[in-house]
Amino acid sequence: VQLQASGGGLVQAGGSLRLSCVVSGRTFSNYAMGWFRQAPGKEREFVAAIRWSSSLAYYGDSAKGRFTISRDKPKNTVSLQMNSLKPEDTAVYFCAADPTYGSKWYRAEINYWGQGTLVTVSS
């Protein structure tokens, strides 16, 4: 599975950004896709995940109520809409994929990773 993330940038606090991840490669119809982030000096943090087949979504505490994950099957794309951004959301965001969803996502024990895209939120 190959993952190509895009959409990062600089935004003011309170603003919005939309990240996208194009997925390709082997059949991934039963996979879970999602996003992590990593700020300087911090561990990689689970943000959100979605089951490709059912679109059932899961969110980390930092994302609940502000971020929305979605998937577009015809475009093989997973997106993360981020609203009400805060300076503490500043991080490199990584797209990820794994054959299963479970507690492993909270430990970042994921099989496939895309390159990161930098999100900077200014105060």
N, C-alpha and C positions, 0 to 999 in steps of 0.2 A: 504494500500500500504506500502510495506517495501522497504527500500533503504539501500544498502550496498556499501559504497564508499571505494575506495582504490587508491593507486598510488602516494600519497604524498611522500615527501622526501626533501633532501638537494641538491641544484643545484647551480652552479655558475651563476652569472649574464651573460645574453646572451644565456644561455642554454635552454633546453626544458624539459618538463615533460608532461605525459599524465595521467589524472585522469579518473577513470572508476567508474560507479555506476550501480550495478545490481539491477533491479527492480523486485519485485514480489508482489503477493497478488491479490487483486480484479482486475477486468478488467479495464485496463487503456488505451484502444485504443484511446480515445479522449482526453487524458490528455496532459498537457504540463509538460516537465521535464526540469530541469536546475541546475545551480550552483550559489551559493552565496559564499562570503568569508567574514571573519571577522578578522581584525587585532586587536592586543591588544589595548584596550582603544577606539576602534572605533565601529561604528554601522555596522550591517550586510549589506553588499553591493551586489547588483545584478551584476552577471557576465555575464551569458548567459542562454538562454532557447531555447527549441526546441519543436515544436508540434509533438507528437508521430506519428500521422497519416500521416501528410504531410511532415514532416522534415523541415518545415519552421523555420528558426532560427532568434533569436534576441540577441543583444549584448549590454551590458553596455558600457559606454564610455571607461572604463579602459581595456576592452577586444578587442575592435575593431581593426582589422588589425594584431593582434598578437595571438589571441585565436580562436579556431574553435570547435564548439560543433557539435556532431553527435550522431546518434542513430543506434543501430544494433537490428533490430526486432527479428531475430531468437535467439539472445543471451540475449534479454531483457536488453540491456546495453545502457547507455548513457555515452558518453566520452567527455572529454574536453582536447583537444590538446593545450598546452601552449608553445609558442615559444617566443624567445627574452625576456626572463624573466628578471625582474628588482628587485632590493632589495625591492622596495615598493609593489611588488606582494606577499611578505611574509604575510601569513595569514593561518587561518584554513579555508579550503574549505568544503562547505556543499552541498550535493546533495539534490534536492528538487523536489516535484511533486505536481501538483494541477489540478483539473478538468478543469480549464480554464486558459488562458493566458490573461493578461491585465495589467493595471496600478498597480494592487495589487502586481505584482512582484517587482516593484520599491520600494514598501513599505515593502517588505519581509512578506507580509500577505499570507502565504502559508500553505496549509493544512498538508502536509507531509514532514518530514525532515529525512535525514539520519544522521549518526554520522559524525563528521568532520574528515578530513584528513589534516595533517599539511604540508604546503609547505613553505620551507625556502630557500630564495635566498640570497646567500652571494655575497658581492661586491668584 
